Amino acid sequence: MCRRRKSPIRMVLLGKTGSGKSSLANTIFRDQLFTTNHTINSETSHCTAVTRSVGGRNLTVIDTPGFFDTDRPEKELEPEIVRCITECAPGPHVFLIVLKVEKFTEHEKAVIEKICTHFSEDALKYAVVVFTHGDQLPDGTQIEEFIGRNQLVSELVKKCGGRCHVVDNKYWNNKQQEEYRSNSFQMERLLQTIDSLVTENEGKCYTNDLLQAAEEEIKKEEENIRLVSGNLPEAEIREQAKRRVAGKLLITCTALGVGVLLGAIFGVVVMVGAVLTVLQESSKPVKLRKAVGTTVAASAGTLLGVGGTALGGGVAPAATCLSLTAAVAETGAVKGALIGYDAAEGAETPKEAAQKTAEAVKNEAQVCLDTVNQGWNKVIQPTCEKSEEEKLLLCDKLY
């Protein structure tokens, strides 16, 4: 039996377009509350949240567009990612990663790899993998056997603490002769897993600096609305506050991009000295800005990771010098993005924010380019003419 909670358990559904997220949400609530359209081009175009009681549990399910689609223009996703941030603030209790029971093509592999790239280990502690289209399972096969046949999927489920379930939103119903192939049976198992996960995490939600800062901004807006609104219901005050904060975030996050925003939600943070320096130099110490600043470097994760390893000491190969120079460029880009953040603060629309950001980052980009050229002329190019022993000695001195 789950504990009765005053505040709802917030669940975010994630997966590629067509994976069955909206249908799964309807199955959870046993009602058609989310729009589904079983055409090949169907998709949830907007982030949608619904709160209902299910078996004594107060659940908020947040259905999302295909954040991890590999063939969708990223610009379309920015408003919905921002909306997801405000809908689940100060953070979700559960992530449901929705995949189909199917043969995993290169496209499906790319989606899973993208999920793993943006999810931190900490976020995966709050995740459950749910497979839809369970009728594709061979007779007598359980989902664990299916998972074991694919290393990539198996590794994802393992990172999620082995938590996985299977449903079939279209075909399975209470008339199934085999209990395992019944949505009512599988839904109860899924809800029990969610209960156990919430209990294991002591009722705490997954959160980070940005989600907490978004919640604080929402609280401030709620107070402002109460002062002028009279006797509006609390639910309506909350909705208005979330819309206001989403608008602000969309303007200020124009400079950051989809990859950084996803990293901001799911906890992929690559801290570099430049970020801390820029935050200290900022003339506007706004908490929300600081929270965004701690995640902006996520877009430079791979290169900075290489550079960070090199800076850790020891002898690095000459090729690492090139990676380090590239990392310097990425660091400059981070600084440019944060400068753009400041420039966008006074903007009234995303378009105006983009224009101000472009000008600010343009200036920083020139500095970055000069740095790269200097690195090439002084470090990289000369090493090409040196022996391997001389290259190693040079890199050793650099680090």
Stockholm file with secondary structure:
# STOCKHOLM 1.0

chainA/1-399         MCRRRKSPIRMVLLGKTGSGKSSLANTIFRDQLFTTNHTINSETSHCTAVTRSVGGRNLTVIDTPGFFDTDRPEKELEPEIVRCITECAPGPHVFLIVLKVEKFTEHEKAVIEKICTHFSEDALKYAVVVFTHGDQLPDGTQIEEFIGRNQLVSELVKKCGGRCHVVDNKYWNNKQQEEYRSNSFQMERLLQTIDSLVTENEGKCYTNDLLQAAEEEIKKEEENIRLVSGNLPEAEIREQAKRRVAGKLLITCTALGVGVLLGAIFGVVVMVGAVLTVLQESSKPVKLRKAVGTTVAASAGTLLGVGGTALGGGVAPAATCLSLTAAVAETGAVKGALIGYDAAEGAETPKEAAQKTAEAVKNEAQVCLDTVNQGWNKVIQPTCEKSEEEKLLLCDKLY
#=GR chainA/1-399 SS CCCCCSSCEEEEEECCTTSSHHHHHHHHHTSCCSCCCCSTTCCCCSCEEEEEEETTEEEEEEECCCTTCSSSCGGGTHHHHHHHHHHHTTCCSEEEEEEESSCCCHHHHHHHHHHHHHBCHHHHTTEEEEEECGGGSCTTCCHHHHHHTCHHHHHHHHHTTTCEEECCTTTCCTTCSSGGGCHHHHHHHHHHHHHHHHHHTTTCCCCCHHHHHHHHHHHHHHHHHHHHHSSCCHHHHHHHHHHHHHHHHHHHTTTTCHHHHHHHHHBCCCCCHHHHHHHHHCSCCCHHHHHHHTTGGGGGHHHHHHHHHHHTSSCCCHHHHHHHHHHHHHHHHHHHHHHHHHHHTTCSSHHHHHHHHHHHHHHHHHHHHHHHHHHIIIIIHHHHTSCHHHHHHHHHHHC
#=GC SS_cons         CCCCCSSCEEEEEECCTTSSHHHHHHHHHTSCCSCCCCSTTCCCCSCEEEEEEETTEEEEEEECCCTTCSSSCGGGTHHHHHHHHHHHTTCCSEEEEEEESSCCCHHHHHHHHHHHHHBCHHHHTTEEEEEECGGGSCTTCCHHHHHHTCHHHHHHHHHTTTCEEECCTTTCCTTCSSGGGCHHHHHHHHHHHHHHHHHHTTTCCCCCHHHHHHHHHHHHHHHHHHHHHSSCCHHHHHHHHHHHHHHHHHHHTTTTCHHHHHHHHHBCCCCCHHHHHHHHHCSCCCHHHHHHHTTGGGGGHHHHHHHHHHHTSSCCCHHHHHHHHHHHHHHHHHHHHHHHHHHHTTCSSHHHHHHHHHHHHHHHHHHHHHHHHHHIIIIIHHHHTSCHHHHHHHHHHHC
//
